[in-house]
Amino acid sequence: MKVEVSPLPEVLLLHPRVFEDPRGYFLETWQRDRYRDAGVPVNFVQDNESASVRHTLRGLHYQLASPQGKLVRVIDGEVFDVTVDIRRSSARFGRWSGVTLSGSNRIQLWVPPGFAHGFLVLSARAVVAYKCTAYYAPADERILLWNDPALAIDWPLPAGVRPVLSPRDAAGTTLATAEILP
């Protein structure tokens, strides 16, 4: 497995070895020792999967009292995946990083606790799967506004197209007013 450091050094891009032949392909999506050695914690407690249509934007989500680390991958389709450093004590507080994840490139993204996470679906449909280091706690979840001018995230939306948002995501807060980690 190849490990690549993103512009936010704690956020890792993982390129698993893929074995392809005329039948298709095979890859390990998780192997405790290998991922631990790459810098990804091994204490996952929950797996999630979502399917979304083109221009759906999910996020930017985080949990306040029980922050989640996430190992994210796209099974089918393509998304633009974004992480935002929300640790006030970080020199990179408020900075974001984006990467295209797809069923074709098979890159996995390690989003550590202390980062907000979201993605925009670029293909007609996308299936996203991720492992979490903490249980989902709805009362603990917070959402940053996807288009907060202070973050200035360069979402790859066509001109004039608004993303498909859940009511909760549409009502996210700005970084300046958000409850965030110390």
Secondary structure, DSSP 8 states (H G I E B T S, - for coil): -EEEE-SSTTSEEEE--EEEETTEEEE-S--HHHHHHHT--S---EEEEEEEETTBEEEEEEESSS---EEEEEEESEEEEEEEE-BTTSTTTT-EEEEEEETTT--EEEE-TTEEEEEEE-SSEEEEEEEESS---GGGEEEB-TT-TTT-------TT---B--HHHHT-B-TTTS--B-
